[in-house]
């Protein structure tokens, strides 16, 4: 077991609290072997899984989706570059959409900083009279639309 890490070592190396590591283990996101004294020992390859979990969470991927992705990786060996590429291809379009949405939000907010919403005719987020309320909940001018849903520009009316 010289290649294995204690929970404290995994925590120190990954920057994730031991309580979170135990939570990830309960969810089946990471796996530990147990010693005769019932102490957890993690393979070094679990560091990669923990890093993947943290990064995925940072971009808004749910733990259920992360578990499904990790379950697609081989359990009997360290994942190869092609294993990770296959997993990446599943998420590529979703991540691209998230990048597009964050870019739009950043760009729209840039224009808000200087105006203080005094120029509502030019505001990219202005929804006069809540005209988009009938389309459904949420930020209708910013959030992606479902397939077949037309994009409406209330500023043009």
N, C-alpha and C positions, 0 to 999 in steps of 0.2 A: 504493500500500500504506500510505498515511498512516493508514488506519483499522485497520490490523492491529497486533497485539501480538507482541513477542518472547516467548520462553518465560519469560524473567526477569520481564517485565512482567506476563504472565498469572499467574505464580506470586505476585508481589507483590500483585496485585489480588485474587486468589482465596484466598490463604492456603494454597495447595497446593504442595508441593515440586516442583521441576522433574522429579525422578525419577518422581513419581506422575503428573505430566502426560504424560510420555513413555509410562508404563505405560498410562494411559487411551487414549492415541493408538494404541498397539499393539493394544489391545482393540477399537478402533473406536468408542470412546465419544465422543471428540472428534477434530477434524480440523484439520490444519495445511496450509498451502501452503508450498512450498519456494522460497527465493530462488535466484539463480544460484550463490551460494556454499553452497547446501544448508542454509541456516539456516531454522528453523521460523518461520512467521508465522501467527498465529491471528487470525481475525476476532473482533471484539469480542463477537459473539453467542455465542462459545464460553464466555464468562464465565458466562452463564446455564446452559449445559450443565454446567459444572464445579460450580456451586452446586447444581444439581439432583442431580448424582452424590453430592456430599458429604452433602447432607441425606438422600437416599435410603439411603446407607450407614449414617448415624447411626440410622435407624429399622429397620435390619436387612434391607434389601432387597439381594439378591445382585447382583453385577456383571452376571451373565447376564440377570437380570430388568431391570436398569437399561438394558442395551444394547438389549434387545427394546423397551423403552418409548421410548428415544431413536430407535431405527430407525423407529418409527411417526410421528415428526415429519418435516416436510418438509425435505429436504436443500438445496433451491434457494433458500430464504428463511428469514428469522427467524420462528420459530413465533409464531402469534397467540395471543390469550387463548383462543380456541375450540380451538386445537390443544392447549394445555395442559389445558384443561377436559376434553377427550376422554381424554387420557392419565390425568388424575386420576380420572375415573370408573372406569377399569379397576382402579385400586388402592384405591378408596374402602372397599370392604367389608373388604379385608385390613387396611388401616390402622385401621379401626374395631375389628376384632378384636384387633389389637396394642394399641390404647389400652385396651380392656377388660381384657386380660391384665395390662398394666402397672398399671392401677388396682387390680386384684385383688391383685397382688403387693404393691403399696404398702400397701394397707389391711391385708392379712394380716401384713405385716412390722411395721406400727405396733403391732399387738397383741402381737407377740413381744418388742418392745423392753423393755417393762415387766415381762414375766412371767419371762424367763430360762428358759422351758420348764419351770418348776416346776409348772405347772398343765396337765398333758397332757390332761385331760378337756375343756378349753376351746380347746386349740390347733387352729387352722385347718389346720395342716400335718401334724398327727400321724396316723400310719398304723400303728396297733397291730398287732404281729405281721406286718408287711409284707403285710397282707391284700390290698393292691392290686397286689402283685407279679405276680400271674397275668394282670392286664389288659394288661401290656406295660411297656416301659421308660419312664423319665422320671418327672417330678413329676406323677403322675396326679391329684392334688387341685387342681393349678393349671393345667396345660396344657389347651388346648381338646381336646375329644373329637371323634373322627371322626363323620361322619354316622351316626345310628342307634345309636351307642354310649351306653348309659345312664350317667348320672352317679350315682356311689355316694357316700353319706355314711357313712364307717366310724364316725364318732362317734355315730351313731344306734343302732349295735348294741351 
